[in-house]
Amino acid sequence: MKKYQLAGIGNAVVDVISRSDDSFLDHMGIEKGIMQLIERERGETLYAAMGNRVQTPGGSLANTVAGAGALGLKTAFIGRVKNDTLGKFYADAMTNEGIAFVNTPVEGGELPTSRCMIFVTPDGERSMNTYLGISSELGPDDVDEDVCAEAEVIFLEGYLFDKDKGKQAFMKAARACKAAGGIAGIAISDPFCVERHRADFLKLIEEEMDFVIGNEAEICSLYQNGDLEADLAAVGAICPLVVCTRSGDGVTILRDGVRTDVSVKKVVPVDATGAGDQFAAGFLYALVKGHDMATCGKMGTIAASEVISHMGPRPEADVKTLFEAAGLS
Ligand SMILES: OC[C@H]1O[C@H](O)[C@H](O)[C@@H]1O
């Protein structure tokens, strides 16, 4: 039995969330429905303009690790925070959630802990504005190979692929995990990041990854065939397990060439933040527990439905009870 059933590497981000309407987004020049990288000064302007803000630990991959941990998996997270107020808040919150937060907060330096200003409009759409700060400086020196070797599954956040040192960190982690008998996968995270590093993404997936999780736009960005079916087949040809979330159209899974489709009930979200992250949490929980692909997909969709039913990127309800209520255990 390994020490961790799931370990993740990603941006350690403190989320600041508030409700707003579309005219506020227009007024502030915020692009709706996407994740936009911003500079520190812009972050301060947006922060000051937020009414009734709520602060919570976030970060896409970290949200997945937290969701899987809440389901009962033993988890670890590799990510960088500074030893400032937000960094201490983040490290404490992760530890209190039962996640091994393995990297000591960084002392000194210019860059502060990362933060993301999230505006949720009445239609449940979230518009994220991320000041990356110290988290995106993660490199191979931050990766403890012993932690990776002690993980059954290592999961990587595609956003970190923007820097060479992030790529090196991924390779080091994936290889350490796999050499010790584990499996490695990546959340593609962002079609624009793929755009900047397509050849490297494809090489990583083909040579190192056992699974890939992404939404339609992310999966399609890899080969750009202009057709989801062709893109799925192309990714399936280089990776044994491809999981594509398709919003209201459900989920399509390709495992060793066998396709599984899982449907979803369309609902209007209260807050769409973290939907993909919690899908991955439910899916990976089921994968670790040895369930078939249909069950993995269903558990993913149930975890995603829970998180969009309230504000914030991490589960509030006992998602395992929701699995049981759906006849899954
Ligand atoms: O996927 C949602 C997450 O992305 C952003 O990185 C925010 O931190 C948020 O928690």
The ligand as an ORCA input file, in Angstrom:
! r2SCAN-3c Opt
* xyz 0 1
  O     -10.570     25.621    -11.948
  C     -10.903     26.605    -11.009
  C      -9.667     27.211    -10.420
  O      -8.935     27.845    -11.435
  C      -8.268     28.993    -10.932
  O      -6.925     28.677    -10.918
  C      -8.847     29.260     -9.568
  O      -7.876     29.172     -8.568
  C      -9.958     28.245     -9.390
  O     -10.050     27.692     -8.096
*
